[in-house]
Amino acid sequence: MPLKLVDRAIIWAIGKLPTAQAKETYRLYNRALIFLRKEYMGKTFFGAAMHCDLDDAIQSYIFHFGVWEPEVSEVIASTLSAGDVFIDIGANVGYDSLLGSWRVGPTGRVVAIEASPTTFDLLKKNFALDGNSGNIRAINIAVSDRCGTLDLFEISKWNIGATTTLAGRGGRRVASVEAMPLTDILTPDELSRVRLIKIDVEGAETGILTNILENMRLFPRTMDLIVETSFRDDPDASLKLFSAMKAAGFTAYEIANDYAVEHYLTRTLSPIVKADTLPQKQCDLLYTRYPEVSPAAQSAFQEKAFV
């Protein structure tokens, strides 16, 4: 039996255990696989193959569950359609970009932007595996509110997605990279067709989003954004930006970010919830100028299994 099928069967069995036992069994199982070898070939729920280093939190979840941030994945998948343009800022190893590529199809476009040179190499390896990634433009640059250079700081070797440009988070400096505003990175065609922008840059979202707001005239009115909150880094700036997004006509919805393994083992989705005030906890926010999400749509988020 192929390893992937064996792994899914083991994960299913672990999910049937009581919560505390399931968490420990999962941890031991993942460590046992790492003992045999570090990297495995994973497959996402939408069919994309990916190299998965099980020492990294994101890649291990992709390997075992076929998904990363299931609620965010559902929003991306349900927002994008054939022919759309998706901008993935902080693309990491390429999971969201490949999801977007699958949704927008050959007539669409994905711009995958990753600042870390090391992570960008992993991203390119994953794109090379996927036969349908010809609609992805990958760029190794840091998105900022101005041109220049930014230092990158590694927070944890167990989570490459935590790498940040914020020195205040206490990481180890690992690189200095070119930085540029998003409007200078995108082509005129990409700017005019953007349907969804996802921003996950470990605390540096505020500056990027402020720059987008200042240049909103260049983007389509139909554009939505998914932005990871960074309240703890600069509460005043985050509150000011949340108010500015509302003033620009956006409604915010909170997308849960539950990284506990039991959330993945239970294979259920949390509903998105309208956010009238800025959540003071880690989550993603969907900003949209479309009509409010209906109760039926929220129910679909709650009930749909993601594996």
C-alpha positions as CSV (number, residue, x, y, z in Angstrom):
1,M,0.0,0.0,0.0
2,P,1.4,3.5,-0.9
3,L,2.8,5.4,2.1
4,K,0.3,8.2,1.7
5,L,-2.6,5.9,2.1
6,V,-1.0,4.2,5.1
7,D,-0.4,7.7,6.7
8,R,-4.0,8.7,6.1
9,A,-5.2,5.5,7.7
10,I,-2.9,6.1,10.8
11,I,-4.0,9.7,11.1
12,W,-7.7,8.6,10.9
13,A,-7.1,6.1,13.7
14,I,-5.2,8.7,15.8
15,G,-8.2,11.0,15.4
16,K,-10.5,8.4,17.1
17,L,-8.4,8.5,20.4
18,P,-9.3,10.8,23.3
19,T,-7.8,14.3,22.8
20,A,-4.8,14.1,25.1
21,Q,-3.8,10.7,23.9
22,A,-4.4,11.7,20.3
23,K,-2.0,14.7,20.6
24,E,0.8,12.6,22.1
25,T,0.3,9.8,19.7
26,Y,0.4,12.2,16.7
27,R,3.6,13.8,18.1
28,L,5.3,10.4,18.5
29,Y,4.2,9.2,15.1
30,N,5.6,12.3,13.4
31,R,8.9,12.0,15.3
32,A,9.1,8.3,14.2
33,L,8.8,9.3,10.5
34,I,11.5,12.0,11.0
35,F,13.7,9.3,12.5
36,L,13.4,7.3,9.2
37,R,13.9,10.4,7.0
38,K,13.1,14.1,7.1
39,E,11.4,14.7,3.8
40,Y,8.4,13.0,2.3
41,M,6.2,13.7,-0.7
42,G,2.9,15.0,0.4
43,K,-0.4,15.7,-1.5
44,T,-2.8,18.5,-0.8
45,F,-6.6,18.0,-0.7
46,F,-6.7,19.8,-4.1
47,G,-4.2,17.4,-5.7
48,A,-0.9,19.3,-5.7
49,A,2.2,17.4,-4.8
50,M,4.6,19.1,-2.3
51,H,7.9,18.3,-0.7
52,C,7.3,18.1,3.1
53,D,10.0,18.4,5.7
54,L,8.4,16.9,8.8
55,D,10.6,19.0,11.1
56,D,8.6,22.1,9.9
57,A,5.2,22.6,11.4
58,I,3.5,23.8,8.3
59,Q,4.9,21.1,6.0
60,S,4.2,18.3,8.5
61,Y,0.5,19.3,8.7
62,I,0.3,19.4,4.9
63,F,1.8,15.9,4.7
64,H,-0.5,14.4,7.3
65,F,-3.7,16.3,6.7
66,G,-3.4,17.6,3.1
67,V,-4.2,21.1,4.3
68,W,-2.8,24.1,6.1
69,E,-5.0,26.7,7.8
70,P,-8.2,24.9,6.7
71,E,-10.5,27.9,7.3
72,V,-8.3,30.2,5.3
73,S,-8.1,27.5,2.6
74,E,-11.8,27.4,2.4
75,V,-12.1,31.2,2.0
76,I,-9.5,31.2,-0.8
77,A,-11.1,28.3,-2.6
78,S,-14.6,29.8,-2.3
79,T,-13.5,33.3,-3.3
80,L,-11.4,32.5,-6.4
81,S,-12.8,31.5,-9.8
82,A,-11.4,30.7,-13.2
83,G,-9.6,33.7,-14.7
84,D,-9.0,35.6,-11.4
85,V,-5.7,37.0,-10.2
86,F,-4.5,35.9,-6.7
87,I,-1.6,37.7,-4.9
88,D,0.0,35.6,-2.2
89,I,2.3,37.8,0.0
90,G,4.4,35.7,2.3
91,A,3.9,32.6,0.1
92,N,6.1,30.4,2.3
93,V,6.6,26.9,0.6
94,G,3.8,27.6,-1.8
95,Y,0.7,25.9,-0.4
96,D,-1.7,28.8,-0.8
97,S,-0.3,29.7,-4.2
98,L,-0.9,26.2,-5.5
99,L,-4.4,26.3,-4.1
100,G,-5.0,29.6,-5.9
101,S,-3.4,28.2,-9.1
102,W,-5.9,25.3,-9.0
103,R,-8.9,27.6,-8.5
104,V,-8.0,30.3,-11.1
105,G,-7.0,27.8,-13.8
106,P,-5.0,28.5,-17.0
107,T,-6.8,31.8,-17.7
108,G,-6.0,33.1,-14.3
109,R,-2.8,34.3,-12.6
110,V,-1.1,33.8,-9.2
111,V,1.7,36.0,-8.0
112,A,3.6,34.2,-5.2
113,I,5.9,36.6,-3.3
114,E,8.3,35.2,-0.7
115,A,11.1,37.3,1.0
116,S,13.3,34.5,2.4
117,P,15.8,33.2,-0.2
118,T,15.9,29.8,1.6
119,T,12.2,29.4,1.7
120,F,11.9,30.7,-1.9
121,D,14.1,27.8,-3.0
122,L,11.6,25.4,-1.4
123,L,8.7,27.2,-3.0
124,K,10.3,26.8,-6.5
125,K,10.8,23.1,-5.8
126,N,7.2,22.6,-5.1
127,F,6.0,24.6,-8.1
128,A,8.3,22.5,-10.3
129,L,6.4,19.4,-9.1
130,D,3.0,20.6,-10.1
131,G,2.0,20.4,-13.8
132,N,-0.6,23.1,-13.4
133,S,1.6,25.8,-11.9
134,G,2.4,27.5,-15.2
135,N,0.0,30.3,-14.2
136,I,2.2,31.2,-11.2
137,R,4.8,34.1,-11.2
138,A,7.2,33.6,-8.3
139,I,9.1,36.6,-6.9
140,N,11.8,36.6,-4.2
141,I,11.3,40.0,-2.6
142,A,9.9,41.6,0.5
143,V,6.8,43.6,0.1
144,S,7.0,46.9,2.0
145,D,5.6,50.4,1.9
146,R,8.8,51.7,0.3
147,C,11.7,50.6,-1.8
148,G,14.9,49.6,-0.1
149,T,16.2,46.6,1.9
150,L,14.9,44.7,4.9
151,D,16.6,42.3,7.3
152,L,15.0,38.9,7.9
153,F,15.0,37.2,11.3
154,E,14.5,33.5,11.9
155,I,12.3,32.9,15.0
156,S,12.3,29.1,15.0
157,K,13.9,26.4,12.8
158,W,10.8,24.3,13.5
159,N,8.5,26.9,11.8
160,I,10.1,28.6,8.8
161,G,6.8,30.5,8.4
162,A,7.6,32.5,11.5
163,T,10.5,34.3,9.8
164,T,9.9,38.1,10.0
165,T,11.3,41.5,9.1
166,L,10.5,42.7,12.7
167,A,13.7,42.7,14.8
168,G,11.6,43.2,17.9
169,R,10.3,39.7,17.8
170,G,13.8,38.5,18.9
171,G,14.9,36.3,16.1
172,R,18.3,35.6,14.6
173,R,19.2,37.7,11.5
174,V,19.5,35.4,8.5
175,A,19.4,37.6,5.4
176,S,19.0,41.1,4.0
177,V,16.6,41.3,1.1
178,E,15.3,43.8,-1.5
179,A,12.0,45.4,-0.6
180,M,9.4,47.1,-2.8
181,P,5.7,48.3,-2.6
182,L,3.2,45.9,-4.1
183,T,2.1,48.4,-6.7
184,D,5.7,48.4,-8.0
185,I,5.9,44.6,-8.1
186,L,2.6,43.9,-10.0
187,T,2.2,44.4,-13.7
188,P,-0.6,46.7,-14.9
189,D,-2.6,43.6,-16.0
190,E,-2.2,41.9,-12.6
191,L,-3.2,45.1,-10.8
192,S,-6.4,45.6,-12.9
193,R,-7.5,42.0,-12.4
194,V,-6.8,41.3,-8.7
195,R,-9.6,39.3,-7.0
196,L,-7.9,38.4,-3.8
197,I,-4.7,39.4,-1.9
198,K,-3.5,37.3,1.0
199,I,-1.0,38.9,3.4
200,D,0.8,36.8,6.0
201,V,4.2,38.3,6.8
202,E,4.5,37.8,10.5
203,G,3.8,41.2,11.9
204,A,4.6,43.4,9.0
205,E,1.1,43.4,7.5
206,T,0.2,46.9,8.7
207,G,2.7,48.8,6.5
208,I,1.8,46.7,3.4
209,L,-2.0,47.2,3.9
210,T,-1.6,50.9,4.6
211,N,0.2,51.2,1.2
212,I,-2.5,49.3,-0.5
213,L,-5.1,51.6,1.0
214,E,-3.2,54.7,-0.2
215,N,-3.3,53.3,-3.7
216,M,-6.8,51.8,-3.7
217,R,-7.7,53.6,-6.9
218,L,-5.3,51.2,-8.7
219,F,-7.2,48.1,-7.6
220,P,-10.6,46.7,-8.7
221,R,-13.5,47.4,-6.3
222,T,-14.2,43.7,-6.3
223,M,-10.9,42.9,-4.6
224,D,-10.9,41.1,-1.3
225,L,-8.1,40.8,1.2
226,I,-7.1,38.1,3.8
227,V,-4.8,39.6,6.3
228,E,-3.2,38.0,9.4
229,T,-3.7,40.3,12.4
230,S,-0.6,41.8,14.1
231,F,-2.3,43.5,17.1
232,R,0.5,42.6,19.6
233,D,3.2,44.3,17.5
234,D,1.6,47.7,17.3
235,P,-1.9,47.9,18.8
236,D,-2.4,51.6,17.9
237,A,-1.4,51.2,14.3
238,S,-3.6,48.1,14.0
239,L,-6.6,49.8,15.4
240,K,-6.1,52.8,13.1
241,L,-5.8,50.6,10.1
242,F,-8.9,48.6,11.0
243,S,-10.9,51.8,11.1
244,A,-9.4,52.9,7.8
245,M,-10.4,49.7,6.1
246,K,-14.0,50.2,7.4
247,A,-13.9,53.8,6.2
248,A,-12.9,52.5,2.7
249,G,-16.0,50.4,2.6
250,F,-14.7,47.1,3.7
251,T,-16.5,44.7,6.1
252,A,-14.3,42.5,8.2
253,Y,-14.8,38.8,9.0
254,E,-12.7,36.9,11.5
255,I,-11.2,33.6,10.2
256,A,-10.1,31.3,13.0
257,N,-6.5,30.3,13.2
258,D,-6.4,27.1,15.4
259,Y,-3.1,25.3,15.0
260,A,-3.8,22.7,17.6
261,V,-3.4,19.2,16.2
262,E,-6.8,18.2,17.6
263,H,-8.5,20.8,15.3
264,Y,-7.0,19.1,12.3
265,L,-7.8,15.6,13.6
266,T,-11.5,16.4,14.1
267,R,-11.7,17.5,10.4
268,T,-14.3,20.3,11.0
269,L,-14.2,24.0,10.1
270,S,-15.0,26.9,12.3
271,P,-17.4,29.5,10.9
272,I,-16.3,32.9,9.8
273,V,-17.7,35.7,12.0
274,K,-18.3,39.3,11.3
275,A,-15.8,41.5,13.2
276,D,-17.2,44.9,14.2
277,T,-14.1,45.6,16.3
278,L,-10.5,44.4,15.8
279,P,-10.0,41.0,17.4
280,Q,-7.2,41.2,19.9
281,K,-6.0,37.6,19.3
282,Q,-4.2,35.8,16.5
283,C,-6.5,35.3,13.5
284,D,-6.9,36.2,9.9
285,L,-9.4,38.9,8.7
286,L,-11.3,38.7,5.5
287,Y,-11.9,42.3,4.2
288,T,-14.6,42.5,1.6
289,R,-16.8,45.1,0.0
290,Y,-19.3,42.5,-1.1
291,P,-22.7,42.0,0.6
292,E,-22.5,40.4,4.0
293,V,-21.8,36.7,4.2
294,S,-25.1,34.9,4.6
295,P,-26.0,32.5,7.5
296,A,-26.1,29.7,4.9
297,A,-22.6,30.5,3.7
298,Q,-21.3,30.6,7.3
299,S,-23.0,27.2,7.9
300,A,-21.1,25.8,4.9
301,F,-17.9,26.9,6.6
302,Q,-18.9,25.1,9.8
303,E,-20.0,21.8,8.2
304,K,-17.6,21.1,5.3
305,A,-14.9,18.6,6.0
306,F,-11.5,19.7,4.7
307,V,-9.9,16.3,4.1
